Amino acid sequence: MAPTRRRPLLAALGTAAAAGCLGSAPTDSPAGSTTDGPTTDGPTTDVTGSAPSAGPGDGASPADTLRLAAVDRLPTGRPVRVHLRALAALLERGAATGEVVRTTDTIVRTGQPPLLPGKRTVRLTGDRVDDGAYALGVDGGLLYEWLLGATAVEEPPADAEVVVVDDLPADRRSLAVEAVEGGRATVEPQTPLGTWARTAFVGGYVRYRGTVYRGRERQQTDAAFFSNEVWYVATVTPTDDEPADAPTLHLDPLPESARPVVDDLLADWASTLDPVEAAVSDLDDRSRRALAETDFLLTHVAALEVYLS
């Protein structure tokens, strides 16, 4: 059921639909990157109240204003529309193939890590996915080239697995040798080689020319701080174990004409971290209906509650 604050708009649009004023069903936007908004380096607002709706006789037309406000966690009570096409497409591919899926995308506010990484169960819905519960396993972070190094150790832990560098596949062997010898061993973390580097080489042990080394990431000043991209490596697995509080992620995009309004608001929000709003009275009925039926939007780095008044 639509929240109370949206009922006047939905009723008005329903009247328009009955009169033949509504367009066809929303079409998908082209796949690709969509800019993102800010997250937790400043205060966020957990908005739980209702924005006022235009009432009969007050002279206001429905859906004059769209307002977005940050919430402090991924919502669980109402569906969350995944606004960014790159992120929705990642989840769709993972659910369809059962394979490890990877992507990168840009964000408006630099240095903000993505919200979704971690392990959780969600319900996915949308035209391009089988509706149901899925276990997500998502690695991700700010995108920059990792710089690897290695430190010689006299005695590794007794239970440590020590990998002989010469036994590694060619790409891993080359990267490990460069790191051990103090060269510029770099790799992007979302690639297959980067996944091995993150999960096995960093913190692991290798033997090279009779000496045992422990792999590490060499810290680079402000590399993450100045990054304006994020990366993901994910698995999306159907599951019968669905917690009562599992978030619902809706993967169908907003209509094409509604997306620029939202993107512009996210860009404004990136510089303020405060709730932002914009006029939407010029949008077509289909776009306003889609916004009216959207309770929350998910970007790379934050979830936002949607208000129409």
C-alpha angles and dihedrals in degrees: 000000000000116000114260093251090062100047097090090053095045091048091051092048091046089057089050091050091052088053091052095254100124122092128228124290117294117276124216121259119238115279114258144083125329120187119251140215138240133280144179109350088090135031118297128200125233097207114199103154127089126252114234116264126215108261131206113286097011093111095237123123118228121264097016094146136036116201128187124195129176123246122205099238143016103288119240105180100067135024119280118213112218101228100187114080094208091057095044091048090051091056092044092052092046093050093046099046106028087221133120108275130198138192145156130208141173129257129202097224112057123226097024116131119223121265102218104062115113137061119297142135117245137173113238123203133176146101093277099047136058104251112243148084120314134183109229123206106184129175115186148137146148112323120242133124111277114228111213132206138167136219124210115239127196096211124011117209114285092245096045120120108228113202120207107232093215089059094058124101113267099262094047092044092052092049093047093049091049090051094046093047093050097249127138100284106178133168138166109246098224096057123093089252090046091051090055091047093050098043104032113016099042105072092005132103131246133180118223124174092341097311127104118224133187114221121230143170111252108226117242117201112249094345091134094035092062097040116118096182136072132206134208137193110184148170121204112195128179112240139182091208104090117166116219090243097049111140118244114225116197109204102190111105127236115262112282095250092054096051099073091055091053093043091052090050091051090051090051091047091053090069097044110026085212129115111282133198141190139186114263102172090111094057118106119257093254092057093045091049091052091051091046090054093048115092098175138010124212120212127175094272108022147019118232131199115230122223128184122189 
